[in-house]
């Protein structure tokens, strides 16, 4: 427990010293808080109020209203939960697949490695987004979990290959050779010896996968292939462009730009925070922060 608390204290020191990473961390916390508690703190009325349509930002409507007079800020807040849930689940599923494939291929080697890397190369060769579009169009998606599962199918391969390289390097270390000589089972070597050494790399890539998942999910939603919720940021963009002509109507710009800004800010914050995560796990970078 003491070691865990010391590790948290060291991580906080790194974040405080790296202002860019601290900014990203705080903004991501705000996104997380919004996704969890915004549903209860910000009321959402999805009934039409045409007399209030395309109202400009004000104290009553912070980001104005949409083509039916509904509050844009409330939609943005309520849509954040679904967007982040899909992104986090996609990154989780992709990371688990990558870990299973990468560790198995790197540790066992031989024909198993060759077979798994052949599959990885196939996934890396075929463009991911068109395949996601096809899957999303063919399969009826009813909830964020199934959506995340489809997105993760084509997002794990790059990380799996990188993990395999890490495992191949770790296999040559003395502590792994000692564990093999002692006859320790594969599960013990994988969970107790190998996995702790690749956690930093996996954590950093999880953040990058989350960023990619948001772009992929919002892009597919924007194309109208997965109409889960009208408050989803991708659906807001779809409605703004296809139904309200927001590109041509100046009063509709807040409804169009709000989800775009939310996506861009999340992406930038994740990039900033990932630099801090890299510093936490690599002391050599701290002198350059």
Backbone as numpy.savetxt, mean C-alpha at the origin, in Angstrom:
# Nx Ny Nz CAx CAy CAz Cx Cy Cz
11.03 -7.57 26.67 10.20 -6.37 26.67 11.07 -5.10 26.67
12.14 -5.14 27.49 13.04 -3.99 27.55 13.72 -3.74 26.21
14.11 -4.82 25.53 14.75 -4.68 24.23 13.78 -4.08 23.22
12.50 -4.49 23.32 11.49 -3.96 22.41 11.30 -2.45 22.63
11.24 -2.04 23.91 11.08 -0.62 24.23 12.31 0.18 23.79
13.49 -0.41 23.96 14.71 0.26 23.51 14.70 0.43 21.99
14.22 -0.60 21.31 14.14 -0.51 19.85 13.18 0.58 19.41
12.04 0.71 20.11 11.09 1.78 19.79 11.71 3.15 20.03
12.45 3.26 21.14 13.10 4.54 21.46 14.13 4.92 20.39
14.91 3.95 19.95 15.91 4.21 18.90 15.23 4.62 17.59
14.12 3.93 17.27 13.40 4.25 16.04 12.84 5.67 16.09
12.33 6.07 17.25 11.78 7.40 17.40 12.88 8.45 17.26
14.07 8.16 17.78 15.19 9.09 17.64 15.56 9.29 16.17
15.54 8.20 15.42 15.84 8.29 13.99 14.79 9.14 13.28
13.51 8.92 13.62 12.44 9.68 13.00 12.55 11.17 13.32
12.84 11.47 14.57 12.95 12.88 14.97 14.11 13.58 14.28
15.18 12.84 14.06 16.35 13.43 13.40 16.13 13.63 11.90
15.29 12.79 11.32 15.01 12.86 9.89 13.67 13.57 9.71
13.70 14.88 9.44 12.47 15.66 9.38 11.56 15.21 8.24
12.16 14.79 7.16 11.36 14.31 6.02 10.59 13.05 6.39
11.28 12.13 7.08 10.62 10.90 7.50 9.57 11.17 8.56
9.84 12.13 9.45 8.87 12.49 10.49 7.61 13.07 9.88
7.79 13.91 8.86 6.63 14.45 8.15 5.79 13.32 7.56
6.46 12.38 6.86 5.74 11.27 6.27 5.02 10.43 7.30
5.67 10.20 8.43 5.07 9.39 9.51 3.81 10.06 10.06
3.88 11.37 10.31 2.74 12.09 10.86 1.57 12.10 9.89
1.86 12.36 8.61 0.79 12.40 7.61 0.14 11.01 7.46
0.96 9.96 7.46 0.40 8.61 7.36 -0.45 8.27 8.58
-0.05 8.75 9.75 -0.87 8.56 10.95 -2.22 9.26 10.80
-2.21 10.45 10.20 -3.46 11.18 9.97 -4.37 10.40 9.02
-3.78 9.84 7.97 -4.56 9.00 7.05 -5.15 7.80 7.79
-4.35 7.16 8.62 -4.82 5.99 9.35 -5.93 6.38 10.33
-5.75 7.48 11.03 -6.77 7.96 11.96 -8.06 8.28 11.21
-7.93 8.91 10.05 -9.11 9.25 9.25 -9.85 8.01 8.80
-9.09 6.99 8.37 -9.73 5.76 7.89 -10.45 5.02 9.02
-9.90 5.08 10.23 -10.49 4.34 11.35 -11.64 5.11 12.00
-11.42 6.38 12.27 -12.38 7.14 13.06 -13.20 8.16 12.25
-12.75 8.45 11.02 -13.46 9.45 10.23 -14.89 9.07 9.95
-15.15 7.77 9.85 -16.51 7.27 9.58 -17.47 7.73 10.67
-16.97 7.83 11.90 -17.83 8.21 13.03 -17.81 9.71 13.31
-16.71 10.37 12.96 -16.57 11.79 13.29 -17.16 12.71 12.24
-17.15 12.26 10.99 -17.65 13.11 9.89 -18.91 12.48 9.30
-20.07 13.08 9.51 -21.31 12.49 8.96 -21.33 12.60 7.44
-21.96 11.61 6.82 -22.05 11.57 5.36 -23.51 11.44 4.95
-23.96 12.35 4.14 -25.32 12.32 3.59 -25.21 12.18 2.08
-25.58 11.00 1.58 -25.45 10.73 0.15 -26.73 11.01 -0.62
-27.72 11.61 0.02 -28.93 11.99 -0.70 -28.67 13.26 -1.51
-29.40 13.41 -2.60 -29.17 14.53 -3.51 -29.76 15.83 -2.97
-29.00 16.91 -3.12 -29.46 18.25 -2.76 -29.05 19.18 -3.91
-29.84 19.14 -4.97 -29.43 19.82 -6.20 -29.30 21.33 -6.03
-29.97 21.87 -5.05 -29.87 23.31 -4.82 -28.48 23.70 -4.33
-27.74 22.70 -3.78 -26.39 22.96 -3.25 -25.30 22.46 -4.17
-25.62 22.06 -5.39 -24.62 21.44 -6.26 -23.50 22.41 -6.63
-22.28 21.86 -6.65 -21.06 22.58 -7.03 -20.86 23.87 -6.23
-21.13 23.79 -4.93 -20.83 24.93 -4.08 -19.32 25.01 -3.84
-18.77 26.20 -3.78 -17.32 26.33 -3.55 -16.96 25.98 -2.11
-15.68 25.75 -1.85 -15.25 25.46 -0.46 -15.65 26.57 0.49
-16.09 26.16 1.67 -16.51 27.11 2.70 -16.37 26.44 4.06
-16.72 27.17 5.12 -16.66 26.57 6.45 -17.66 25.43 6.59
-18.78 25.53 5.90 -19.80 24.48 5.98 -19.44 23.28 5.11
-18.83 23.54 3.96 -18.37 22.48 3.05 -16.89 22.76 2.75
-15.99 22.11 3.48 -14.57 22.44 3.41 -14.00 22.30 2.00
-14.50 21.31 1.25 -14.01 21.10 -0.11 -15.12 21.27 -1.14
-16.14 21.99 -0.76 -17.25 22.23 -1.68 -18.18 21.02 -1.76
-19.03 21.04 -2.77 -19.98 19.94 -2.97 -19.85 19.38 -4.39
-20.44 18.21 -4.61 -20.36 17.57 -5.92 -21.58 17.93 -6.77
-21.78 17.15 -7.85 -22.83 17.46 -8.81 -24.23 17.23 -8.25
-24.33 16.55 -7.10 -25.63 16.35 -6.46 -25.75 17.11 -5.13
-24.83 18.01 -4.89 -24.90 18.81 -3.68 -24.41 18.09 -2.43
-23.67 16.99 -2.60 -23.17 16.24 -1.45 -21.78 16.73 -1.08
-21.49 16.71 0.21 -20.23 17.26 0.72 -19.03 16.44 0.22
-18.09 17.11 -0.43 -16.91 16.43 -0.99 -15.98 15.94 0.10
-15.77 16.75 1.13 -14.87 16.36 2.22 -15.36 15.11 2.92
-16.67 15.02 3.19 -17.22 13.84 3.85 -17.02 12.60 3.00
-17.20 12.72 1.67 -16.98 11.57 0.79 -15.52 11.14 0.80
-14.63 12.13 0.81 -13.20 11.84 0.82 -12.81 11.09 2.10
-13.34 11.54 3.22 -13.03 10.90 4.51 -13.57 9.47 4.54
-14.82 9.27 4.14 -15.42 7.94 4.19 -14.78 7.00 3.16
-14.35 7.55 2.04 -13.70 6.70 1.03 -12.31 6.26 1.41
-11.67 6.98 2.34 -10.30 6.63 2.74 -10.21 5.25 3.35
-11.26 4.82 4.08 -11.21 3.50 4.72 -11.07 2.41 3.67
-11.91 2.45 2.65 -11.87 1.39 1.64 -10.57 1.42 0.86
-10.10 2.61 0.51 -8.86 2.75 -0.25 -7.68 2.17 0.53
-7.57 2.52 1.80 -6.44 2.06 2.61 -6.55 0.59 2.95
-7.76 0.10 3.20 -7.93 -1.32 3.48 -7.49 -2.16 2.29
-7.91 -1.76 1.09 -7.50 -2.48 -0.12 -5.99 -2.42 -0.29
-5.40 -1.25 -0.06 -3.95 -1.09 -0.23 -3.18 -1.93 0.77
-3.56 -1.88 2.05 -2.84 -2.62 3.09 -3.00 -4.13 2.89
-4.21 -4.58 2.53 -4.42 -6.01 2.32 -3.67 -6.49 1.08
-3.67 -5.70 0.02 -2.94 -6.07 -1.19 -1.46 -6.24 -0.88
-0.89 -5.27 -0.18 0.53 -5.35 0.19 0.79 -6.54 1.10
-0.14 -6.84 2.01 0.03 -7.98 2.91 0.01 -9.29 2.15
-0.98 -9.47 1.28 -1.07 -10.71 0.49 0.16 -10.88 -0.41
0.56 -9.80 -1.08 1.72 -9.87 -1.97 2.99 -10.18 -1.19
3.13 -9.60 0.00 4.33 -9.84 0.81 4.38 -11.29 1.29
3.25 -11.83 1.70 3.21 -13.23 2.16 3.58 -14.19 1.04
3.04 -13.93 -0.16 3.38 -14.79 -1.30 4.87 -14.67 -1.62
5.37 -13.44 -1.63 6.79 -13.21 -1.94 7.69 -13.89 -0.91
7.32 -13.83 0.35 8.12 -14.47 1.39 8.16 -15.98 1.19
7.00 -16.56 0.95 6.93 -18.02 0.77 7.76 -18.46 -0.42
7.61 -17.76 -1.54 8.33 -18.15 -2.77 9.81 -17.83 -2.64
10.15 -16.64 -2.18 11.54 -16.22 -2.12 12.37 -17.05 -1.15
11.84 -17.29 0.05 12.58 -18.07 1.04 12.74 -19.52 0.59
11.66 -20.09 0.06 11.73 -21.49 -0.40 12.73 -21.65 -1.53
12.65 -20.74 -2.52 13.56 -20.84 -3.67 15.01 -20.63 -3.25
15.26 -19.63 -2.42 16.63 -19.34 -2.02 17.23 -20.38 -1.12
16.44 -20.94 -0.22 16.98 -21.90 0.75 17.13 -23.30 0.17
16.13 -23.75 -0.57 16.19 -25.11 -1.10 17.07 -25.20 -2.34
17.02 -24.17 -3.20 17.86 -24.16 -4.39 17.51 -25.27 -5.37
18.42 -25.57 -6.26 18.25 -26.67 -7.21 17.04 -26.53 -8.11
16.36 -27.65 -8.33 15.20 -27.67 -9.23 14.04 -26.84 -8.69
13.90 -26.85 -7.38 12.83 -26.03 -6.78 13.06 -24.56 -7.08
14.28 -24.12 -6.92 14.64 -22.74 -7.21 14.41 -22.41 -8.67
14.84 -23.29 -9.56 14.69 -23.06 -11.00 13.21 -22.97 -11.39
12.40 -23.86 -10.82 10.96 -23.86 -11.14 10.28 -22.59 -10.63
10.56 -22.23 -9.40 9.92 -21.04 -8.82 10.38 -19.77 -9.53
11.66 -19.69 -9.88 12.14 -18.51 -10.59 11.57 -18.43 -12.01
11.27 -19.58 -12.61 10.62 -19.56 -13.92 9.23 -18.92 -13.79
8.50 -19.28 -12.73 7.18 -18.68 -12.50 7.32 -17.19 -12.23
8.31 -16.83 -11.41 8.54 -15.41 -11.11 8.83 -14.63 -12.39
9.66 -15.18 -13.25 10.00 -14.50 -14.51 8.78 -14.30 -15.40
7.88 -15.27 -15.38 6.64 -15.13 -16.16 5.83 -13.95 -15.65
5.70 -13.87 -14.33 4.92 -12.78 -13.73 5.59 -11.43 -13.97
6.92 -11.41 -13.98 7.64 -10.15 -14.20 7.60 -9.71 -15.65
7.49 -10.67 -16.56 7.52 -10.35 -18.00 6.20 -9.74 -18.46
5.10 -10.27 -17.96 3.78 -9.79 -18.40 3.43 -8.50 -17.68
3.03 -7.44 -18.40 2.65 -6.18 -17.75 1.54 -6.39 -16.73
1.71 -5.84 -15.54 0.80 -6.14 -14.44 -0.56 -5.43 -14.57
-0.56 -4.14 -14.90 -1.83 -3.40 -14.86 -2.85 -3.92 -15.87
-2.48 -4.21 -17.13 -3.47 -4.79 -18.04 -4.05 -6.11 -17.53
-3.20 -6.92 -16.90 -3.69 -8.19 -16.36 -4.68 -7.94 -15.22
-4.37 -6.98 -14.36 -5.30 -6.63 -13.28 -6.63 -6.16 -13.85
-6.57 -5.40 -14.93 -7.80 -4.93 -15.57 -8.64 -6.10 -16.05
-7.98 -7.06 -16.68 -8.70 -8.23 -17.21 -9.34 -9.02 -16.08
-8.56 -9.27 -15.01 -9.10 -10.01 -13.87 -10.27 -9.26 -13.24
-10.11 -7.95 -13.08 -11.17 -7.16 -12.47 -12.45 -7.16 -13.31
-12.27 -7.21 -14.64 -13.43 -7.22 -15.53 -14.09 -8.60 -15.57
-13.29 -9.67 -15.44 -13.83 -11.03 -15.55 -14.44 -11.53 -14.26
-13.85 -11.13 -13.13 -14.29 -11.66 -11.84 -15.16 -10.62 -11.15
-16.27 -11.08 -10.61 -17.19 -10.16 -9.92 -16.65 -9.88 -8.52
-16.25 -8.65 -8.29 -15.66 -8.26 -7.01 -16.73 -7.60 -6.16
-16.90 -8.14 -4.94 -17.96 -7.64 -4.07 -17.45 -6.96 -2.82
-16.18 -7.17 -2.48 -15.66 -6.62 -1.23 -14.18 -6.30 -1.38
-13.63 -5.50 -0.46 -12.22 -5.11 -0.55 -11.25 -6.28 -0.47
-11.62 -7.36 0.23 -10.71 -8.50 0.37 -10.48 -9.18 -0.97
-11.56 -9.43 -1.70 -11.41 -10.07 -3.02 -10.69 -9.13 -3.99
-10.94 -7.84 -3.87 -10.25 -6.87 -4.72 -8.75 -6.89 -4.43
-8.39 -6.91 -3.14 -6.98 -6.96 -2.76 -6.32 -8.25 -3.22
-7.04 -9.36 -3.14 -6.48 -10.64 -3.57 -6.14 -10.62 -5.05
-7.02 -10.02 -5.87 -6.76 -9.94 -7.31 -5.57 -9.03 -7.59
-5.51 -7.90 -6.91 -4.39 -6.97 -7.13 -3.06 -7.60 -6.73
-3.06 -8.39 -5.67 -1.81 -8.96 -5.16 -1.23 -10.03 -6.06
-2.07 -10.63 -6.92 -1.61 -11.73 -7.77 -0.42 -11.31 -8.62
-0.40 -10.05 -9.06 0.67 -9.61 -9.96 1.62 -8.61 -9.32
1.67 -8.58 -7.99 2.53 -7.60 -7.33 3.62 -8.23 -6.45
3.69 -9.53 -6.40 4.61 -10.19 -5.47 5.93 -10.60 -6.11
5.97 -10.71 -7.41 7.10 -11.36 -8.08 8.42 -10.63 -7.87
8.42 -9.30 -8.01 9.67 -8.56 -7.83 10.25 -8.71 -6.44
9.38 -8.65 -5.43 9.83 -8.82 -4.05 10.31 -10.24 -3.81
9.66 -11.22 -4.41 10.08 -12.63 -4.23 11.49 -12.84 -4.75
11.80 -12.27 -5.90 13.15 -12.41 -6.45 14.18 -11.74 -5.55
13.82 -10.55 -5.02 14.75 -9.85 -4.13 14.98 -10.63 -2.83
13.92 -11.21 -2.28 14.05 -12.00 -1.06 14.91 -13.23 -1.32
14.73 -13.84 -2.47 15.57 -15.01 -2.83 17.05 -14.63 -2.82
17.36 -13.45 -3.37 18.76 -13.00 -3.37 19.27 -12.79 -1.95
18.43 -12.25 -1.08 18.82 -12.06 0.32 19.08 -13.40 0.99
18.22 -14.38 0.72 18.37 -15.70 1.33 19.63 -16.39 0.83
19.92 -16.28 -0.47 21.13 -16.88 -1.02 22.38 -16.32 -0.34
22.35 -15.03 -0.03 23.47 -14.42 0.67 23.55 -14.90 2.12
22.39 -14.97 2.79 22.38 -15.39 4.19 22.76 -16.86 4.37
22.48 -17.67 3.35 22.79 -19.11 3.44 24.27 -19.37 3.66
25.09 -18.45 3.19 26.54 -18.64 3.29 27.08 -18.20 4.64
26.25 -17.62 5.49 26.71 -17.15 6.80 26.93 -18.33 7.75
27.80 -18.11 8.70 28.19 -19.20 9.62 27.02 -19.70 10.47
26.16 -18.79 10.92 25.09 -19.22 11.83 24.07 -20.12 11.13
23.91 -19.95 9.81 23.01 -20.84 9.07 23.66 -22.21 8.90
24.95 -22.22 8.60 25.66 -23.49 8.45 25.66 -24.27 9.76
25.83 -23.55 10.87 25.79 -24.21 12.18 24.42 -24.82 12.43
23.36 -24.07 12.09 22.00 -24.57 12.29 21.74 -25.82 11.45
22.29 -25.85 10.23 22.11 -27.03 9.38 22.90 -28.22 9.91
24.12 -27.97 10.39 24.94 -29.05 10.95 24.26 -29.64 12.19
23.61 -28.79 12.98 22.92 -29.26 14.17 21.64 -30.02 13.84
21.25 -30.00 12.57 20.05 -30.75 12.17 18.75 -30.07 12.53
18.78 -28.76 12.70 17.55 -28.03 13.03 16.58 -28.08 11.85
15.28 -28.19 12.13 14.31 -28.29 11.03 14.24 -27.03 10.19
13.75 -27.19 8.97 13.64 -26.08 8.03 12.79 -24.95 8.60
11.69 -25.31 9.29 10.81 -24.29 9.86 11.55 -23.43 10.89
12.41 -24.06 11.70 13.17 -23.31 12.71 14.18 -22.37 12.03
14.89 -22.88 11.04 15.89 -22.05 10.35 15.21 -20.87 9.64
14.06 -21.15 9.06 13.36 -20.11 8.32 12.81 -19.04 9.26
12.13 -19.45 10.34 11.45 -18.50 11.21 12.37 -17.85 12.23
13.36 -18.59 12.72 14.22 -18.07 13.79 15.54 -17.50 13.29
16.03 -17.98 12.16 17.35 -17.56 11.69 17.28 -16.64 10.47
16.48 -17.04 9.47 16.45 -16.28 8.23 15.49 -15.09 8.29
14.27 -15.34 8.75 13.22 -14.31 8.70 13.60 -13.04 9.45
14.14 -13.11 10.68 14.50 -11.86 11.37 15.51 -11.01 10.61
16.34 -11.64 9.80 17.36 -10.90 9.06 16.83 -10.20 7.81
15.65 -10.60 7.36 15.10 -9.96 6.16 13.90 -9.07 6.50
13.53 -8.99 7.78 12.40 -8.14 8.18 12.59 -6.69 7.74
13.77 -6.09 7.93 13.94 -4.69 7.48 13.65 -4.50 6.00
14.17 -5.40 5.19 13.96 -5.30 3.74 12.48 -5.49 3.40
11.83 -6.43 4.08 10.41 -6.69 3.83 9.57 -5.50 4.26
9.89 -4.89 5.40 9.13 -3.74 5.89 9.20 -2.58 4.91
10.39 -2.33 4.37 10.56 -1.25 3.41 9.76 -1.52 2.14
9.79 -2.75 1.68 9.07 -3.09 0.46 7.56 -3.15 0.67
7.14 -3.42 1.91 5.70 -3.40 2.20 5.14 -2.00 1.97
5.89 -0.99 2.38 5.46 0.40 2.17 5.36 0.69 0.67
6.35 0.24 -0.09 6.32 0.48 -1.54 5.17 -0.27 -2.21
4.89 -1.49 -1.73 3.76 -2.24 -2.28 2.44 -1.55 -1.98
2.34 -0.95 -0.79 1.13 -0.22 -0.44 0.91 0.94 -1.39
1.98 1.66 -1.70 1.88 2.77 -2.65 1.40 2.28 -4.01
2.01 1.20 -4.47 1.61 0.66 -5.77 0.18 0.15 -5.77
-0.25 -0.41 -4.65 -1.62 -0.94 -4.56 -2.65 0.17 -4.62
-2.34 1.32 -4.00 -3.28 2.45 -4.07 -3.44 2.93 -5.51
-2.32 3.07 -6.20 -2.39 3.51 -7.59 -3.16 2.52 -8.46
-2.90 1.22 -8.25 -3.58 0.20 -9.05 -5.07 0.16 -8.76
-5.43 0.18 -7.47 -6.85 0.09 -7.11 -7.62 1.32 -7.56
-7.04 2.50 -7.35 -7.72 3.72 -7.77 -7.82 3.78 -9.30
-6.78 3.32 -9.99 -6.81 3.31 -11.44 -7.92 2.41 -11.98
-8.07 1.23 -11.39 -9.12 0.30 -11.84 -10.50 0.86 -11.49
-10.62 1.45 -10.29 -11.88 2.07 -9.91 -12.22 3.24 -10.83
-11.21 3.99 -11.22 -11.42 5.13 -12.10 -11.99 4.68 -13.45
-11.54 3.51 -13.91 -12.04 2.98 -15.18 -13.43 2.36 -15.05
-13.95 2.29 -13.82 -15.31 1.82 -13.60 -15.48 0.32 -13.61
-14.37 -0.42 -13.46 -14.46 -1.88 -13.52 -14.84 -2.51 -12.19
-14.62 -1.79 -11.09 -14.94 -2.33 -9.77 -15.71 -1.25 -9.00
-17.01 -1.13 -9.25 -17.80 -0.10 -8.58 -18.19 -0.51 -7.16
-17.23 -0.47 -6.24 -17.51 -0.89 -4.87 -18.30 0.17 -4.10
-17.85 1.40 -4.15 -18.44 2.44 -3.31 -18.25 3.79 -4.00
-19.31 4.60 -4.08 -19.16 5.91 -4.75 -18.22 6.87 -4.03
-17.91 6.60 -2.75 -16.99 7.48 -2.03 -15.53 7.06 -2.22
-15.29 5.91 -2.83 -13.91 5.51 -3.12 -13.27 6.57 -4.01
-12.00 6.88 -3.72 -11.35 7.97 -4.45 -11.32 7.71 -5.95
-11.16 6.47 -6.36 -11.17 6.15 -7.78 -12.54 6.38 -8.40
-13.61 6.02 -7.67 -14.95 6.26 -8.18 -15.27 7.76 -8.21
-14.74 8.49 -7.22 -14.95 9.95 -7.24 -14.33 10.56 -8.49
-13.14 10.09 -8.85 -12.50 10.59 -10.08 -13.30 10.17 -11.31
-13.79 8.94 -11.32 -14.58 8.45 -12.43 -15.84 9.29 -12.62
-16.55 9.54 -11.52 -17.79 10.32 -11.58 -17.49 11.76 -11.98
-16.40 12.31 -11.45 -16.05 13.70 -11.75 -15.79 13.90 -13.24
-15.13 12.92 -13.85 -14.75 13.06 -15.26 -15.89 12.64 -16.19
-16.53 11.51 -15.89 -17.49 10.93 -16.84 -18.91 11.46 -16.68
-19.29 11.90 -15.49 -20.69 12.28 -15.26 -20.88 13.77 -14.99
-19.86 14.43 -14.49 -20.05 15.84 -14.12 -19.29 16.80 -15.02
-18.42 16.30 -15.86 -17.63 17.17 -16.71 -16.77 18.13 -15.92
-16.17 17.61 -14.84 -15.41 18.46 -13.93 -14.22 19.13 -14.60
-13.74 18.50 -15.68 -12.60 19.08 -16.39 -12.99 20.42 -17.04
-14.26 20.53 -17.41 -14.71 21.71 -18.14 -15.51 22.69 -17.26
-15.98 22.22 -16.10 -16.78 23.07 -15.22 -15.91 23.56 -14.08
-15.57 24.84 -14.04 -14.66 25.35 -13.00 -15.16 25.08 -11.59
-16.47 25.16 -11.36 -17.00 24.95 -10.02 -16.85 23.50 -9.56
-16.62 22.59 -10.49 -16.51 21.17 -10.13 -15.08 20.76 -9.83
-14.13 21.66 -10.02 -12.72 21.30 -9.84 -12.39 20.78 -8.44
-12.94 21.35 -7.35 -12.62 20.79 -6.02 -13.00 19.31 -5.89
-14.11 18.92 -6.52 -14.53 17.52 -6.46 -13.57 16.62 -7.22
-12.98 17.15 -8.30 -12.01 16.39 -9.09 -10.64 16.37 -8.44
-10.20 17.52 -7.93 -8.84 17.64 -7.42 -8.66 17.05 -6.02
-9.72 17.00 -5.23 -9.60 16.52 -3.84 -9.06 15.09 -3.76
-9.66 14.09 -4.46 -9.09 12.74 -4.40 -7.70 12.66 -5.02
-7.45 13.47 -6.06 -6.12 13.46 -6.66 -5.07 13.94 -5.66
-5.38 15.01 -4.93 -4.45 15.53 -3.94 -4.26 14.52 -2.81
-5.34 13.85 -2.38 -5.23 12.85 -1.31 -4.30 11.71 -1.72
-4.39 11.28 -2.96 -3.54 10.19 -3.46 -2.08 10.64 -3.53
-1.87 11.83 -4.09 -0.50 12.34 -4.24 0.15 12.55 -2.88
-0.60 13.09 -1.91 -0.04 13.32 -0.58 0.31 12.01 0.11
-0.54 11.00 -0.06 -0.23 9.69 0.53 1.04 9.11 -0.08
1.16 9.19 -1.39 2.34 8.67 -2.07 3.61 9.36 -1.59
3.56 10.68 -1.53 4.74 11.43 -1.10 5.09 11.13 0.35
4.08 11.04 1.21 4.32 10.75 2.63 4.92 9.37 2.81
4.45 8.40 2.03 5.00 7.04 2.12 6.46 7.02 1.68
6.78 7.78 0.64 8.18 7.86 0.19 9.06 8.48 1.28
8.56 9.55 1.89 9.32 10.20 2.97 9.53 9.25 4.15
8.47 8.57 4.54 8.56 7.68 5.70 9.47 6.48 5.41
9.45 6.00 4.18 10.30 4.84 3.84 11.78 5.18 3.99
12.14 6.44 3.76 13.54 6.82 3.96 13.92 6.69 5.43
12.99 7.02 6.33 13.24 6.86 7.75 13.31 5.41 8.16
12.45 4.58 7.56 12.47 3.14 7.86 13.81 2.54 7.45
14.32 2.97 6.31 15.61 2.48 5.85 16.73 2.87 6.81
16.64 4.09 7.34 17.64 4.53 8.32 17.56 3.74 9.62
16.34 3.40 10.05 16.16 2.66 11.30 16.91 1.33 11.27
16.85 0.68 10.10 17.43 -0.65 10.01 18.85 -0.67 9.48
19.34 0.47 8.99 20.69 0.53 8.44 21.45 1.68 9.10
22.17 1.43 10.17 22.89 2.49 10.90 23.87 3.27 10.03
24.35 2.66 8.94 25.32 3.35 8.07 24.74 4.58 7.42
23.39 4.63 7.29 22.74 5.77 6.66 22.51 6.93 7.62
22.64 6.69 8.93 22.25 7.73 9.90 23.19 8.91 9.87
24.43 8.67 9.54 25.38 9.80 9.49 25.15 10.71 8.32
24.33 10.22 7.35 24.06 11.01 6.15 22.68 11.64 6.18
21.93 11.45 7.33 20.55 11.93 7.40 20.46 13.45 7.47
